[in-house]
Amino acid sequence: MRMIYNFSLLLAVCIVTFSCKKDVDVRIQSLNKGGQEFYFGEKVPVWASTSGELDGISYDWSATGGSFDGVRTQNLFENLWIAPGVAGEYTVTATAKNTGTSSSKSTTMKVTRYFFDEFQSPYTLNGNGWSQSNTAQKLVTNTDPAQSRIELTASSGSAPNIRRTLNLAELKIPFSIRTKVGWKTYWRSGQPITISLYFNQPSTPAIPFLREIRWEIWPTADPAVADNYQLRYETFIPASNTSKFSSATSTLPDPVALIVPVKGKRPDLAMASGTEKSLSFSIDAGHVFHAYIDGQLWFTSNGIKDWLAYAKTNFPGFQDPVAKEYRVAFPAKESSAQGSTVFLKSVYINNDGEILK
């Protein structure tokens, strides 16, 4: 009888112990993110590292700003956070749950500027906004931004380029754009690198608008004997298909020059293979244009300021420029030669009034 009693007691204890263990331990050890600083609209991978009983686990995600990329990831350990269009610090929180127990972890997401890319991340070309045409690309990622870059080689006889649509937040004046760029291995003779900013067409087709700012650099031209830059902007009237580029002889209402000569020679724009140049152009809050080469001020200009003032006075309903695309173009491939290779070390775009040098 004592043996039967002891066995029954042991069985009862086991049943009670099993039935009381309703809660299963789960703990988020860390909440990880794909970077430390982010730009407006950036899609940032975030993921939880969790310990404990993982069978049957589910997750809830929340944020003090921005959004998540669809409900399909809401219950998973990883998610895609989309940064808001306002600089600031935001908190992303993940909560892991399993049969009554839960564990939460938060991380701070620092949104610093309209856009930047130092080409350090493998996510650079994965749905984050860059597009290329007629190129073969190579992404060299590194935690050291001095070593990271994207290399693009012309792959056809059509115009190769890399571009980014600027629609995550409105990019109006003031803005500032800095590009660190160079070439390597081979460059087609007599052909430029072209950095452009394109603008949206306004709703009234009979009114002229600022369509493009275009900076061309001939990196292998000898500035002692040949022009190696051209810096212009274009106005356009959609109704009449009328395009006009700024020139040294323009007078209002045509776009007046930013710099005279518009096309000329500068030794500090010469580029050897494998070296980089920092090229920056800006329009400040007073509509004054600024251009920098390797951090040094080249010139300022009232060219765009004067044209915008004229247009606002003389064309009722004139709309302020809104940028729509950043683009870097380079030479097409010749059938008898290898393709030219351009590389980008970084691209920065500000809209907070700071001038990038």
ABEGO torsion letter per residue (X at the ends): XAAAAAAAAAAAAAAAAAAABABBBBBBABBBBBEABBBBGBBBBBBBBBBEBABGBBBBBBBABEBBBEAAAAABABBBBBBBABBEBBBBBBBBBBGGBBBBBBBBBBBABABBBAGABAAAABGAGBBBBGBBBBBBBBABAAABBBBBBBABABBBBBBBBBAABBBBOBBBBBBBBBBBGBBBBGBBBBBBBBBBBBABAABBBBABBBBBBBAABBAAABBABBBBBBBBBAAAGBBBBBBAABBOABBBBABOBABBBBAAABBBBGBBBBBBBBBBAAGBBBBBBGGBBABBBAAAAAAAAAAAAABBGBBBBBBABBBBBBBBBBAABBBBBBBBABBBBBAAGBBBX
